[in-house]
Protein backbone atom coordinates (compact mmCIF):
# COMPACT_ATOMS: atom_id res chain seq x y z
CA UNK A 1 0.00 0.00 0.00
CA UNK A 2 1.54 3.28 -1.08
CA UNK A 3 1.98 6.20 1.28
CA UNK A 4 0.77 9.44 -0.35
CA UNK A 5 2.40 11.62 2.32
CA UNK A 6 5.58 13.42 1.29
CA UNK A 7 8.89 12.05 2.52
CA UNK A 8 11.07 14.82 3.96
CA UNK A 9 14.20 12.83 3.09
CA UNK A 10 13.31 12.63 -0.62
CA UNK A 11 11.08 15.66 -1.16
CA UNK A 12 13.52 18.50 -1.85
CA UNK A 13 10.73 21.06 -1.58
CA UNK A 14 10.61 20.55 2.20
CA UNK A 15 14.26 21.67 2.48
CA UNK A 16 13.79 24.82 0.40
CA UNK A 17 12.73 27.87 2.36
CA UNK A 18 10.69 30.48 0.59
CA UNK A 19 12.90 33.45 -0.37
CA UNK A 20 12.15 36.70 1.43
CA UNK A 21 12.48 40.36 0.57
CA UNK A 22 15.50 40.37 2.88
CA UNK A 23 17.15 37.75 0.65
CA UNK A 24 16.47 39.81 -2.49
CA UNK A 25 17.88 42.91 -0.82
CA UNK A 26 21.05 41.06 0.15
CA UNK A 27 21.62 39.73 -3.38
CA UNK A 28 20.84 43.09 -5.03
CA UNK A 29 22.87 45.06 -2.49
CA UNK A 30 20.04 47.41 -1.56
CA UNK A 31 17.64 47.96 1.33
CA UNK A 32 14.36 46.07 1.75
CA UNK A 33 12.50 49.35 1.24
CA UNK A 34 14.23 49.81 -2.11
CA UNK A 35 13.27 46.27 -3.09
CA UNK A 36 9.65 47.00 -2.19
CA UNK A 37 9.60 50.23 -4.16
CA UNK A 38 11.33 48.69 -7.17
CA UNK A 39 8.94 45.74 -7.35
CA UNK A 40 5.90 48.00 -6.94
CA UNK A 41 7.23 50.42 -9.55
CA UNK A 42 6.95 53.33 -7.14
CA UNK A 43 9.32 55.93 -5.75
CA UNK A 44 12.54 57.33 -7.14
CA UNK A 45 14.38 54.10 -7.95
CA UNK A 46 16.83 54.21 -10.84
CA UNK A 47 16.49 51.87 -13.77
CA UNK A 48 19.84 50.30 -12.88
CA UNK A 49 18.64 49.48 -9.36
CA UNK A 50 15.31 48.17 -10.66
CA UNK A 51 17.19 45.86 -13.01
CA UNK A 52 19.35 44.53 -10.15
CA UNK A 53 16.34 43.95 -7.92
CA UNK A 54 14.42 42.22 -10.72
CA UNK A 55 17.38 39.99 -11.54
CA UNK A 56 17.85 39.09 -7.87
CA UNK A 57 14.15 38.24 -7.50
CA UNK A 58 14.27 36.01 -10.58
CA UNK A 59 17.47 34.34 -9.41
CA UNK A 60 15.95 33.51 -6.03
CA UNK A 61 12.47 32.71 -7.33
CA UNK A 62 11.00 35.47 -5.16
CA UNK A 63 7.37 36.54 -5.78
CA UNK A 64 6.30 39.86 -4.33
CA UNK A 65 3.23 39.55 -2.07
CA UNK A 66 0.97 42.31 -3.37
CA UNK A 67 -1.88 41.22 -1.10
CA UNK A 68 0.25 42.00 1.93
CA UNK A 69 0.72 45.53 0.59
CA UNK A 70 -3.04 45.90 0.23
CA UNK A 71 -3.52 44.74 3.81
CA UNK A 72 -1.10 47.48 4.89
CA UNK A 73 -3.37 50.05 3.25
CA UNK A 74 -1.54 50.40 -0.07
CA UNK A 75 -3.48 50.45 -3.34
CA UNK A 76 -3.69 47.15 -5.16
CA UNK A 77 -2.14 47.56 -8.66
CA UNK A 78 -4.80 45.38 -10.22
CA UNK A 79 -7.78 46.27 -12.40
CA UNK A 80 -10.79 43.98 -12.67
CA UNK A 81 -11.95 43.63 -16.28
CA UNK A 82 -15.15 41.81 -17.21
CA UNK A 83 -15.89 41.35 -20.91
CA UNK A 84 -18.94 39.75 -22.56
CA UNK A 85 -17.02 37.28 -24.72
CA UNK A 86 -13.65 36.46 -26.25
CA UNK A 87 -15.09 34.33 -29.05
CA UNK A 88 -14.42 36.99 -31.65
CA UNK A 89 -11.74 39.64 -32.06
CA UNK A 90 -13.94 42.55 -31.02
CA UNK A 91 -13.21 42.26 -27.34
CA UNK A 92 -9.70 40.90 -27.74
CA UNK A 93 -8.84 44.21 -29.43
CA UNK A 94 -10.42 46.10 -26.53
CA UNK A 95 -8.46 43.97 -24.07
CA UNK A 96 -5.24 44.70 -25.96
CA UNK A 97 -5.82 48.43 -25.47
CA UNK A 98 -6.53 47.86 -21.78
CA UNK A 99 -3.49 45.66 -21.23
CA UNK A 100 -1.00 47.88 -23.05
CA UNK A 101 -2.13 50.99 -21.17
CA UNK A 102 -2.22 49.36 -17.74
CA UNK A 103 1.20 47.79 -18.29
CA UNK A 104 2.65 51.23 -19.01
CA UNK A 105 1.45 52.25 -15.53
CA UNK A 106 2.74 49.08 -13.84
CA UNK A 107 -0.82 47.86 -13.27
CA UNK A 108 -2.14 44.46 -14.29
CA UNK A 109 -5.59 43.46 -15.54
CA UNK A 110 -7.38 40.43 -14.15
CA UNK A 111 -10.29 39.57 -16.39
CA UNK A 112 -13.34 37.39 -16.57
CA UNK A 113 -15.88 36.60 -19.29
CA UNK A 114 -19.62 36.86 -18.62
CA UNK A 115 -20.87 35.45 -21.96
CA UNK A 116 -23.44 38.26 -21.97
CA UNK A 117 -24.97 37.13 -18.65
CA UNK A 118 -25.66 39.88 -16.12
CA UNK A 119 -25.84 37.24 -13.38
CA UNK A 120 -22.39 35.92 -14.27
CA UNK A 121 -21.06 39.48 -14.52
CA UNK A 122 -22.24 40.14 -10.97
CA UNK A 123 -20.73 36.89 -9.67
CA UNK A 124 -17.39 37.67 -11.30
CA UNK A 125 -17.39 41.24 -10.03
CA UNK A 126 -18.05 40.21 -6.43
CA UNK A 127 -15.16 37.76 -6.55
CA UNK A 128 -12.84 40.37 -8.04
CA UNK A 129 -13.86 43.12 -5.61
CA UNK A 130 -12.81 40.86 -2.72
CA UNK A 131 -9.23 41.46 -3.90
CA UNK A 132 -9.74 45.24 -3.66
CA UNK A 133 -8.70 46.25 -7.20
CA UNK A 134 -7.82 49.86 -7.89
CA UNK A 135 -10.23 49.96 -10.83
CA UNK A 136 -13.02 48.14 -12.62
CA UNK A 137 -13.75 48.00 -16.36
CA UNK A 138 -17.12 46.68 -17.52
CA UNK A 139 -18.77 46.44 -20.92
CA UNK A 140 -21.91 48.44 -21.66
CA UNK A 141 -24.04 50.63 -19.42
CA UNK A 142 -26.68 48.08 -18.42
CA UNK A 143 -25.84 46.10 -15.29
CA UNK A 144 -27.72 44.35 -12.51
CA UNK A 145 -28.76 46.21 -9.36
CA UNK A 146 -26.31 44.02 -7.48
CA UNK A 147 -23.40 45.25 -9.59
CA UNK A 148 -24.40 48.87 -9.06
CA UNK A 149 -24.83 48.48 -5.31
CA UNK A 150 -21.50 46.70 -4.95
CA UNK A 151 -19.62 49.42 -6.83
CA UNK A 152 -21.39 52.21 -4.96
CA UNK A 153 -19.94 50.81 -1.73
CA UNK A 154 -16.39 50.60 -3.08
CA UNK A 155 -14.01 53.52 -3.45
CA UNK A 156 -12.88 52.37 -6.87
CA UNK A 157 -12.69 53.98 -10.29
CA UNK A 158 -15.08 52.45 -12.84
CA UNK A 159 -14.99 52.63 -16.63
CA UNK A 160 -17.73 51.24 -18.86
CA UNK A 161 -16.80 50.58 -22.47
CA UNK A 162 -18.40 50.34 -25.93
CA UNK A 163 -21.46 52.53 -25.31
CA UNK A 164 -22.20 56.14 -24.35
CA UNK A 165 -26.00 56.07 -24.71
CA UNK A 166 -26.92 56.24 -21.05
CA UNK A 167 -25.70 57.34 -17.64
CA UNK A 168 -22.35 55.86 -16.54
CA UNK A 169 -21.61 54.95 -12.95
CA UNK A 170 -18.32 56.84 -13.22
CA UNK A 171 -17.13 57.19 -16.81
CA UNK A 172 -17.86 55.50 -20.13
CA UNK A 173 -15.86 55.30 -23.34
CA UNK A 174 -17.18 54.19 -26.70
CA UNK A 175 -19.55 55.23 -29.43
CA UNK A 176 -23.20 56.13 -29.66
CA UNK A 177 -24.80 52.84 -30.66
CA UNK A 178 -28.00 54.67 -31.54
CA UNK A 179 -26.09 57.17 -33.65
CA UNK A 180 -24.40 54.36 -35.57
CA UNK A 181 -27.74 52.68 -36.25
CA UNK A 182 -29.22 55.91 -37.56
CA UNK A 183 -26.20 56.52 -39.77
CA UNK A 184 -26.46 53.08 -41.39
CA UNK A 185 -30.20 53.51 -41.93
CA UNK A 186 -29.59 56.80 -43.70
CA UNK A 187 -26.88 55.22 -45.85
CA UNK A 188 -29.15 52.42 -47.04
CA UNK A 189 -32.00 54.85 -47.66
CA UNK A 190 -29.69 57.09 -49.70
CA UNK A 191 -28.73 54.07 -51.81
CA UNK A 192 -32.39 53.40 -52.55
CA UNK A 193 -32.99 50.35 -50.36
CA UNK A 194 -36.45 50.15 -48.81
CA UNK A 195 -37.00 46.52 -47.68
CA UNK A 196 -34.38 45.33 -45.25
CA UNK A 197 -33.83 42.21 -43.16
CA UNK A 198 -32.01 42.29 -39.82
CA UNK A 199 -29.96 39.37 -38.49
CA UNK A 200 -28.38 39.08 -35.05
CA UNK A 201 -27.05 36.58 -32.52
CA UNK A 202 -26.60 35.97 -28.77
CA UNK A 203 -30.36 35.66 -28.25
CA UNK A 204 -30.79 39.39 -27.78
CA UNK A 205 -28.43 39.53 -24.79
CA UNK A 206 -26.13 41.91 -26.68
CA UNK A 207 -27.93 45.04 -25.51
CA UNK A 208 -25.71 47.37 -27.54
CA UNK A 209 -26.72 45.60 -30.75
CA UNK A 210 -30.36 45.94 -29.68
CA UNK A 211 -29.94 49.70 -29.17
CA UNK A 212 -28.30 50.01 -32.55
CA UNK A 213 -31.05 48.10 -34.33
CA UNK A 214 -33.88 49.97 -32.57
CA UNK A 215 -32.44 53.28 -33.76
CA UNK A 216 -31.84 51.85 -37.24
CA UNK A 217 -35.39 50.52 -37.51
CA UNK A 218 -36.97 53.79 -36.39
CA UNK A 219 -34.91 55.95 -38.79
CA UNK A 220 -35.42 53.51 -41.66
CA UNK A 221 -39.19 53.66 -41.17
CA UNK A 222 -39.10 57.45 -40.99
CA UNK A 223 -37.37 57.44 -44.37
CA UNK A 224 -40.04 55.31 -46.01
CA UNK A 225 -38.38 51.91 -45.56
CA UNK A 226 -39.43 48.86 -43.59
CA UNK A 227 -37.76 45.98 -41.79
CA UNK A 228 -39.56 43.09 -43.48
CA UNK A 229 -37.72 40.30 -41.65
CA UNK A 230 -35.75 40.15 -38.41
CA UNK A 231 -34.23 37.23 -36.60
CA UNK A 232 -31.88 37.15 -33.61
CA UNK A 233 -30.45 33.66 -33.16
CA UNK A 234 -29.69 32.19 -29.76
CA UNK A 235 -26.26 30.99 -30.91
CA UNK A 236 -23.03 32.99 -30.52
CA UNK A 237 -21.89 35.04 -33.47
CA UNK A 238 -19.88 33.34 -36.21
CA UNK A 239 -19.48 33.35 -39.97
CA UNK A 240 -21.18 29.97 -40.15
CA UNK A 241 -24.20 31.37 -38.31
CA UNK A 242 -24.28 34.36 -40.65
CA UNK A 243 -24.35 32.03 -43.64
CA UNK A 244 -27.22 29.98 -42.19
CA UNK A 245 -29.22 33.05 -41.22
CA UNK A 246 -28.83 34.50 -44.70
CA UNK A 247 -30.31 31.32 -46.14
CA UNK A 248 -33.38 31.92 -43.97
CA UNK A 249 -33.74 35.43 -45.40
CA UNK A 250 -33.94 34.12 -48.98
CA UNK A 251 -36.44 31.47 -47.91
CA UNK A 252 -38.67 33.74 -45.80
CA UNK A 253 -38.30 37.22 -47.27
CA UNK A 254 -37.15 36.79 -50.89
CA UNK A 255 -38.20 40.32 -51.84
CA UNK A 256 -36.00 42.19 -49.36
CA UNK A 257 -33.25 44.24 -50.99
CA UNK A 258 -30.76 44.57 -48.13
CA UNK A 259 -29.60 42.77 -45.00
CA UNK A 260 -28.25 44.59 -41.94
CA UNK A 261 -26.22 42.27 -39.72
CA UNK A 262 -25.49 42.95 -36.06
CA UNK A 263 -21.75 42.44 -36.68
CA UNK A 264 -19.11 41.68 -39.30
CA UNK A 265 -18.82 37.96 -38.51
CA UNK A 266 -22.43 37.45 -39.52
CA UNK A 267 -22.11 39.77 -42.52
CA UNK A 268 -19.07 37.88 -43.79
CA UNK A 269 -20.99 34.61 -43.54
CA UNK A 270 -23.82 36.20 -45.49
CA UNK A 271 -21.44 37.29 -48.21
CA UNK A 272 -19.95 33.79 -48.44
CA UNK A 273 -23.43 32.33 -48.93
CA UNK A 274 -24.22 34.81 -51.69
CA UNK A 275 -20.95 34.06 -53.50
CA UNK A 276 -21.48 30.30 -53.20
CA UNK A 277 -25.06 30.64 -54.46
CA UNK A 278 -24.20 33.01 -57.34
CA UNK A 279 -26.29 35.77 -55.78
CA UNK A 280 -25.02 39.14 -57.00
CA UNK A 281 -24.13 41.64 -54.26
CA UNK A 282 -25.33 44.37 -54.19
CA UNK A 283 -27.31 44.06 -57.43
CA UNK A 284 -29.61 41.39 -56.03
CA UNK A 285 -29.19 42.13 -52.34
CA UNK A 286 -27.08 44.55 -50.30
CA UNK A 287 -25.17 43.59 -47.14
CA UNK A 288 -23.98 45.72 -44.21
CA UNK A 289 -22.26 44.86 -40.93
CA UNK A 290 -20.76 46.48 -37.87
CA UNK A 291 -17.31 46.83 -36.24
CA UNK A 292 -14.95 47.17 -39.20
CA UNK A 293 -12.83 44.16 -38.26
CA UNK A 294 -9.48 43.74 -40.05
CA UNK A 295 -10.31 40.34 -41.56
CA UNK A 296 -12.84 42.00 -43.88
CA UNK A 297 -9.98 43.19 -46.09
CA UNK A 298 -9.28 39.55 -47.03
CA UNK A 299 -12.79 38.93 -48.39
CA UNK A 300 -13.61 38.98 -52.12
CA UNK A 301 -15.74 42.10 -51.56
CA UNK A 302 -15.38 44.87 -49.02
CA UNK A 303 -18.45 44.77 -46.79
CA UNK A 304 -20.08 48.05 -45.89
CA UNK A 305 -19.70 48.42 -42.14
CA UNK A 306 -19.03 50.80 -39.27
CA UNK A 307 -15.44 50.79 -38.06
CA UNK A 308 -15.20 51.19 -34.30
CA UNK A 309 -12.02 52.24 -32.42
CA UNK A 310 -11.82 49.08 -30.31
CA UNK A 311 -8.21 49.38 -29.17
CA UNK A 312 -8.60 53.09 -28.39
CA UNK A 313 -11.74 52.42 -26.34
CA UNK A 314 -9.84 49.95 -24.17
CA UNK A 315 -6.87 52.29 -23.82
CA UNK A 316 -9.05 55.25 -22.81
CA UNK A 317 -10.89 53.18 -20.19
CA UNK A 318 -7.63 51.88 -18.74
CA UNK A 319 -6.18 55.39 -18.56
CA UNK A 320 -9.23 56.52 -16.62
CA UNK A 321 -9.07 53.82 -13.97
CA UNK A 322 -5.38 54.38 -13.26
CA UNK A 323 -5.79 58.15 -13.11
CA UNK A 324 -6.83 60.31 -10.21
CA UNK A 325 -9.48 62.39 -11.95
CA UNK A 326 -12.73 62.02 -10.05
CA UNK A 327 -15.91 64.04 -9.98
CA UNK A 328 -18.60 64.55 -12.59
CA UNK A 329 -19.67 61.54 -14.61
CA UNK A 330 -17.89 61.41 -17.93
CA UNK A 331 -19.16 60.06 -21.25
CA UNK A 332 -16.46 60.17 -23.92
CA UNK A 333 -17.33 59.41 -27.52
CA UNK A 334 -14.51 58.09 -29.68
CA UNK A 335 -14.58 58.53 -33.44
CA UNK A 336 -16.14 55.81 -35.57
CA UNK A 337 -16.23 55.63 -39.36
CA UNK A 338 -18.83 54.45 -41.86
CA UNK A 339 -16.94 52.29 -44.36
CA UNK A 340 -18.85 52.15 -47.62
CA UNK A 341 -17.79 48.99 -49.39
CA UNK A 342 -18.89 47.27 -52.55
CA UNK A 343 -21.77 45.40 -50.88
CA UNK A 344 -24.13 48.41 -50.86
Protein Blocks (a to p, Z undefined) as FASTA:
>chain_A
ZZfbdcfklmmklmpccddfklmmmmnopafklmmmmmnopajddfklmmmmmmmmmmno
pacdfklmmmnopacfbdcdddfbfkbfklmmmmmmmmmmmmmnopacddddekhpaklm
mmmmmmmmmnopabdcdedjbdcfklmmmmmmpccddddehiacdcdfkbccdddfklmm
mmmmmmmmmnopabdcdddehhopammlmmmmmmmmmmmmmnopacfbdcddfbdcdfkl
mmmmmmmmmmmmmmbcbdcdfbfklmmmmmmmmmmnopacfklpccddehjaaklmmpmb
dcddddddfklmmmmmmmmmmmcbecjdddddddddddddfkZZ
